[in-house]
Amino acid sequence: MKLKLERPIVFFDLETTGVDIAKDRIVEICLIRVEPNGNRESKSLRINPEVHIPETSSAVHGIYDQDVKDCPTFKQVAEDLKNIFEGCDLAGFNSNKFDIPLLAEEFIRAGVMIDLNTPLRVDVQNIYHKLEQRTLIAAYKFYCGKDLTNAHSALADTQATLEVLEAQLDHYPDELQNDISFLAEYSRRDNFVDFAGRFVYNDEGEVCVNFGKHKGRLVKDVLRLEPSYYNWMMQSDFTQNTKQVLTRLYYKYK
């Protein structure tokens, strides 16, 4: 079943130097932009992370320092990527938890402003885990009847993710709606305010701290009763996106 779209959606996958959203860097980004009329455009881009790619990471995705030493840095391609992503919804496999937050960090480091919070975000892994509890390789076999060759190749994983979502729509016609708003909500597992989940919305839609000694307390109360909290977080090893969100809340409640 082909996706019904009201606006473009970008399926993408990242290969990185590691899994720490705050510190690690992108070494490859592959994407497929799907237009409402069904047209698709794919792009695969290797990126020089400007840091050493650990051997443990290279063993997973097969990309080594020498493979990207002459490639552009993220900052050099950030504006081009912004033009592709801007105005689009987002989709991927484990993308809500990893790919989107890490991409947001790279844009912030590059000094390029792009809103990745507003777009609808469809995480195909979350849909799959709610319905079948498997990995992308197993999902591709289960839904598409094919073996996923070149697993952990960003382009292969991205193409497989798009095919799996389309197959899921066929496989669960009673549970799933061919509507990006529905799929984004269905695949969401949290009420995170920032991508890392340090702040969450409560049932009343108010922002609460989601970690540490203040977990469960309203951010506005914490900032009022403990003025040093803001400076502590800004000077600590939190993601740039988390710090941006806290700064926005700080001036909102000030």
C-alpha positions in Angstrom: 0.0 0.0 0.0 1.5 3.3 -1.0 1.6 6.1 1.5 -1.1 8.8 1.4 0.7 12.1 2.0 -0.4 15.6 2.5 3.2 16.9 2.4 6.6 15.3 1.7 8.1 12.9 4.1 11.8 12.0 4.4 12.9 8.5 5.3 16.5 8.6 6.5 19.1 6.6 8.3 22.5 7.6 9.8 25.8 5.8 10.2 27.7 7.4 13.0 30.9 7.3 15.1 28.9 5.8 18.0 25.6 5.9 19.9 26.1 8.9 22.2 23.7 11.6 20.9 25.5 14.4 22.6 29.0 13.5 21.4 29.0 11.3 18.4 29.0 12.4 14.7 27.4 11.4 11.5 29.7 9.6 8.9 26.9 8.8 6.4 23.3 9.9 5.9 21.0 8.3 3.4 17.5 9.5 2.7 14.5 9.0 0.5 12.2 12.0 0.1 8.7 10.9 -0.9 6.4 13.5 -2.5 2.6 13.5 -2.2 2.4 12.6 -5.9 4.4 9.5 -5.3 7.7 10.7 -6.7 10.8 9.6 -4.8 14.3 11.1 -4.6 17.1 9.3 -2.9 20.4 10.7 -1.7 23.4 9.1 0.0 26.2 11.2 1.4 29.3 10.3 3.4 30.5 12.9 5.8 33.9 13.6 7.4 33.1 13.6 11.2 36.3 15.4 11.9 37.0 12.9 14.7 38.3 9.3 14.7 35.7 6.7 13.9 36.2 4.0 16.5 37.0 0.5 15.2 34.0 -0.9 17.0 31.7 1.4 15.0 33.5 0.8 11.7 33.1 -3.0 12.3 29.3 -2.4 12.2 28.9 -0.1 9.2 32.1 -0.7 7.3 33.1 3.0 7.1 36.7 3.9 8.2 38.6 7.1 8.6 40.2 6.8 5.2 36.8 6.4 3.6 35.7 9.8 4.6 38.9 11.8 4.9 38.2 13.7 1.7 34.4 14.0 2.2 32.6 17.2 3.2 32.0 18.0 6.9 28.5 18.2 8.1 28.7 22.0 8.4 29.6 22.1 4.7 26.5 20.2 3.7 24.1 21.4 6.4 22.3 24.1 4.3 21.7 21.6 1.4 20.3 19.0 3.9 18.1 21.7 5.5 16.6 22.4 2.0 15.8 18.7 1.7 14.3 18.2 5.2 12.5 21.5 5.7 8.8 21.3 5.3 8.8 17.5 5.4 7.6 15.0 7.9 10.2 12.5 9.1 10.5 8.7 9.2 13.0 6.0 10.1 13.7 2.9 12.1 14.4 3.9 15.7 14.6 7.4 14.4 12.7 9.1 17.2 15.2 7.8 19.8 18.4 8.1 17.8 18.6 9.4 14.2 16.4 12.6 14.7 18.1 13.7 18.0 21.6 13.1 16.6 20.7 15.0 13.3 19.4 17.9 15.4 22.7 18.0 17.3 24.6 18.2 14.1 22.5 21.0 12.8 23.0 22.9 16.0 26.7 22.5 15.9 26.8 23.7 12.3 24.8 26.8 13.3 21.9 26.0 11.0 18.5 26.6 12.4 15.9 24.0 11.4 12.8 22.9 13.2 12.8 19.1 13.7 10.2 19.2 16.5 7.2 20.3 14.5 7.2 17.8 11.7 5.3 14.5 12.2 7.7 11.8 13.1 7.0 8.2 12.2 9.2 5.6 13.8 8.7 2.3 12.0 10.5 0.4 14.7 8.0 1.4 17.3 5.1 0.3 15.0 6.9 -3.0 14.5 7.7 -3.5 18.1 4.1 -2.8 19.1 2.9 -5.4 16.7 5.6 -8.0 16.2 8.6 -7.3 18.5 11.5 -7.8 16.0 14.5 -6.2 14.4 14.7 -4.4 11.0 16.2 -7.6 9.3 13.4 -9.7 10.7 10.8 -7.0 9.9 11.9 -6.9 6.3 11.7 -10.7 6.0 8.4 -10.8 7.8 6.6 -8.0 5.9 8.3 -8.0 2.6 9.3 -11.6 2.2 12.9 -10.7 1.3 16.3 -11.0 3.0 17.9 -7.7 3.9 21.3 -7.8 2.2 23.9 -5.1 3.1 22.3 -4.6 6.6 23.8 -1.6 8.4 24.3 0.0 5.0 22.4 3.3 5.6 20.9 3.2 2.1 19.8 -0.4 2.3 18.3 0.2 5.8 16.5 3.3 4.6 15.0 1.6 1.6 14.0 -1.4 3.7 12.3 0.9 6.3 10.2 2.6 3.6 9.2 -0.8 2.2 8.4 -2.2 5.6 6.1 0.7 6.5 4.2 0.3 3.2 3.9 -3.4 3.8 2.7 -2.8 7.4 -0.2 -0.7 6.0 -1.2 -3.7 3.9 -0.7 -6.2 6.7 -2.7 -4.4 9.4 -5.6 -2.6 7.6 -7.7 -2.7 10.7 -5.1 -1.4 13.1 -3.2 1.1 11.0 -4.5 4.1 8.9 -2.7 5.3 5.8 -2.3 8.8 7.4 1.0 10.3 8.5 -0.6 12.0 11.5 -2.0 8.7 12.7 1.3 6.8 12.1 3.3 9.5 13.9 1.0 9.3 16.9 0.9 5.5 16.8 4.7 5.2 16.6 5.3 7.7 19.4 6.3 6.2 22.7 6.8 9.3 24.8 5.7 12.8 25.6 9.2 14.2 25.3 9.7 17.9 25.0 13.4 17.6 24.0 14.7 14.7 21.9 16.7 13.2 24.8 13.7 13.1 27.0 15.1 15.1 29.9 11.8 17.1 29.9 8.3 15.6 29.3 4.8 16.8 29.2 2.5 15.7 31.9 -1.2 14.8 31.5 -2.1 18.5 31.8 0.4 19.5 29.1 2.8 21.1 31.5 6.6 20.5 31.2 8.2 18.4 33.9 11.7 17.3 34.7 12.2 13.7 33.7 15.4 12.8 35.5 17.4 13.2 38.7 16.2 14.5 42.1 13.5 16.8 40.5 11.9 14.1 38.4 8.2 14.7 38.1 8.3 18.3 39.2 7.2 21.2 37.0 10.2 22.9 35.3 8.8 26.3 36.2 8.7 25.4 39.9 12.3 24.0 39.8 13.6 27.2 38.0 11.8 29.4 40.5 12.9 27.5 43.7 16.4 26.6 42.5 17.7 29.4 40.3 21.1 27.7 39.9 19.5 24.7 38.2 19.5 26.5 34.8 23.3 27.3 34.9 24.1 23.8 36.2 22.4 22.2 33.2 23.9 24.6 30.7 27.4 23.8 32.0 26.8 20.1 32.1 27.1 17.4 29.4 23.5 17.5 28.1 22.7 17.6 24.4 22.5 21.0 22.7 18.9 20.4 21.9 18.1 19.8 25.6 19.9 23.1 26.4 17.9 24.9 23.7 14.7 23.6 25.1 15.7 24.6 28.7 16.7 28.1 27.6 13.3 28.6 25.9 11.6 27.4 29.1 13.9 29.6 31.2 12.9 32.8 29.4 9.3 31.7 29.2 9.0 31.3 33.0 11.4 34.1 34.0 
